[in-house]
Each structure stands twice: as structure tokens, then as C-alpha cells.
Amino acid sequence: MTKPNIKVLGSGCTTCETLYNKVLAVAKEIEPTTEVEYSTDISKIVELGAMSSPVFAIDDKIITAGRMPDDEEIKTAILENSNI
């Protein structure tokens, strides 16, 4: 089983924290040992090539940027980008 490298990046605002909590909850529902990294380092957002935040990324591939995905979109992205 290959676990994906899941990240939420943002400025530390309420929206960014909400996205982190949503992604973490969905990831734990799929696989309880899954970890989700949360970063407020703006340079990491720039490195990924995102122009807005919050950013939801898996294995350094941007899934969403600048918007709040719903739980089903998060779940689909995690399942499609991992062997969980």
C-alpha cells in the first residue's frame, strides 16, 4: 500500500484551517493512519505553482487551489492518487 503525500497549504486563515480539517477527516475515514501535512509557508505554495490559496495537493500535484472542495471531491482525489 502506497500512502500519498497529502498537503494543505495556506496563509493560516480560517478557510485554510477548515480545508485542512476536512481533508484530514476524509483521509482518516479512508485510512486511519493517513497523515496530512499543513503548511503556512507561502514559498511552498509558489513552488507548486499555485496562484491562490488554500491549496490541496497530493504528491505535489495541485488538486484544488483557491476554493473549498466538497468531501466527495477530496475522497475521489485521494483514492485516485494512491493505492489505499
C-alpha positions as CSV (number, residue, x, y, z in Angstrom):
1,M,0.0,0.0,0.0
2,T,1.5,3.3,-1.0
3,K,0.3,6.2,1.0
4,P,0.0,9.5,-0.8
5,N,1.8,12.7,0.4
6,I,-1.2,14.8,1.1
7,K,-0.8,18.6,1.8
8,V,-2.9,21.6,2.6
9,L,-1.1,24.9,2.2
10,G,-2.4,28.3,3.0
11,S,-1.9,31.5,4.9
12,G,-3.2,30.2,8.2
13,C,-6.6,31.8,7.7
14,T,-9.9,30.2,8.9
15,T,-10.6,28.9,5.4
16,C,-7.2,27.2,5.1
17,E,-7.6,25.6,8.5
18,T,-11.2,24.4,7.6
19,L,-9.8,22.8,4.4
20,Y,-7.1,21.1,6.4
21,N,-9.6,19.7,8.8
22,K,-11.9,18.5,6.0
23,V,-9.0,16.8,4.1
24,L,-7.7,15.2,7.4
25,A,-11.2,13.9,8.3
26,V,-11.8,12.4,4.8
27,A,-8.3,10.9,4.7
28,K,-8.7,9.3,8.1
29,E,-12.0,7.9,7.1
30,I,-10.4,6.2,4.1
31,E,-7.3,5.0,6.0
32,P,-6.9,5.9,9.7
33,T,-3.1,6.0,9.6
34,T,-3.0,8.6,6.7
35,E,-1.2,11.8,7.5
36,V,-1.9,15.2,6.1
37,E,0.7,18.0,6.2
38,Y,-0.4,21.5,6.8
39,S,1.9,24.4,5.9
40,T,1.6,28.2,6.1
41,D,4.9,28.6,4.2
42,I,3.9,30.8,1.2
43,S,7.1,29.8,-0.6
44,K,5.8,26.2,-0.8
45,I,2.6,27.4,-2.4
46,V,4.7,29.3,-5.0
47,E,6.9,26.2,-5.6
48,L,3.8,24.2,-6.5
49,G,2.8,26.9,-9.0
50,A,-0.5,27.9,-7.3
51,M,-1.7,31.4,-7.7
52,S,-4.2,31.3,-4.8
53,S,-4.8,29.6,-1.5
54,P,-5.8,27.4,0.1
55,V,-4.1,24.6,-1.9
56,F,-5.0,20.9,-1.6
57,A,-2.2,18.8,-3.1
58,I,-1.3,15.1,-3.4
59,D,2.3,14.1,-4.2
60,D,3.0,17.8,-5.1
61,K,0.2,17.8,-7.7
62,I,-2.4,20.5,-7.1
63,I,-5.9,19.1,-6.8
64,T,-7.6,22.4,-5.9
65,A,-6.4,26.0,-5.3
66,G,-8.4,29.0,-4.2
67,R,-11.6,27.1,-3.4
68,M,-13.1,24.6,-0.9
69,P,-13.7,21.2,-2.4
70,D,-16.5,19.1,-1.0
71,D,-15.9,15.8,0.8
72,E,-16.7,13.7,-2.2
73,E,-14.1,15.5,-4.4
74,I,-11.5,15.1,-1.6
75,K,-12.2,11.4,-1.3
76,T,-12.1,10.8,-5.0
77,A,-8.8,12.7,-5.3
78,I,-7.2,10.7,-2.5
79,L,-8.4,7.3,-3.9
80,E,-7.3,8.1,-7.4
81,N,-3.9,9.2,-6.3
82,S,-3.0,6.4,-4.0
83,N,-3.0,2.6,-3.6
84,I,-5.1,2.8,-0.4
